[in-house]
Amino acid sequence: MEPGEDEPTAIQREIREELSVEIALGKRLGETTVPAAGVRVRMAAWMARITDGEVVLVDHDQGRWVSPDDFPGLHWAPADVPLLPALETVWTAPRPA
């Protein structure tokens, strides 16, 4: 987060900078903090939907949409791993009619 930013604003800015899309945030799914390279990294997961733009990978070599069935075969950053159960729960939850 940049000075003066709250978490939602920082997430929206990061997604805009890294994927060139605007998003609307929904439910906050959780957070985790892990040590990495001598610092503590805090990762928060939120539900979000794209509200404007098409995904363009700015800082990444590749990207793809995945489902929980794909999770075991993917390489995850240590901060991501504790959040996977929350993502799986949201994915499999019944959708409102």
N, C-alpha and C positions, 0 to 999 in steps of 0.2 A: 504494500500500500504506500502511496505517496503521502507526504505530509498533508494533513487536512482532509484526507479521503476517509469515508467510511467503507466498510467491506463491500456493500453492493456497488458503490460507485467505482471502487477499484476493480472489481470483477468485470463490470461492463467496459471499463477502459481497457483492461488487458485483452478481453475478447475482441474489442474493436481493433486494437493494435496488432494482435496476432492472427486474427481470422477475417478481418475487414467486414464484420457484420455488427449490427445493433441487436441487442437481446433485451428481453423483459425477464426479470428474475421472478421465480415462484417460491416454492417452499425451500427453506434451508434444510439440507439433509444431515449435516453434521460437520465435524472438523476433527483433525488429528494433528499432532505435533511430533516430529521425529528429528533426531540429530542427523546432520548431513554436512560433511566437509567443515567441521568445527563450529557450525552454527545450528540453531534450531529452526526447522522449516515448519510453518503452519499451513495446512491445506484445508480449505473449506469446500464442501460440495453443495451445490444449489441446483434445483430444477430451473430450467430456462428454456425459452423458445426464441427463435430468430424472428425479429420483427421487421428487419430491413437489410437488404443486401444478399449477396451470394458469397459463400465461403471461399476465401482466397488464402492459401497458406503463405503467410508472410515470413515466419520464423521457423517453419517446419519443412522437412523434406517430403513427408507423406502424411496422409490422414485418411481415415475411413470410419464409417459408422459401424458399430459393433453391438451385439447383444450379450447378455450374460453367458450364453452358451460359448461365446468366444473368449471370455475372461481367462480361463486357465491357460490358454496358449499364448497370451500376450505378456510382454515385458512391462511391468509396472514400476513406477518410482516408489520407494519405500513409504512416502507419505500417502500414496493412493491406496495401498493395500487395505488399511483398516476401514476405508470408506466403501469398499466393494459390496459388503452385505447390504448397506443402505441403498446402493444403486440397484442391486438385484431385487430388493423389496419393492422399490418404486416401479421397476420394469414389469414385474409380475402382478402388481396390484390391479384390481378391476378398474377400468376407466369409467368415469361418470357418464351416464346416459345423456 
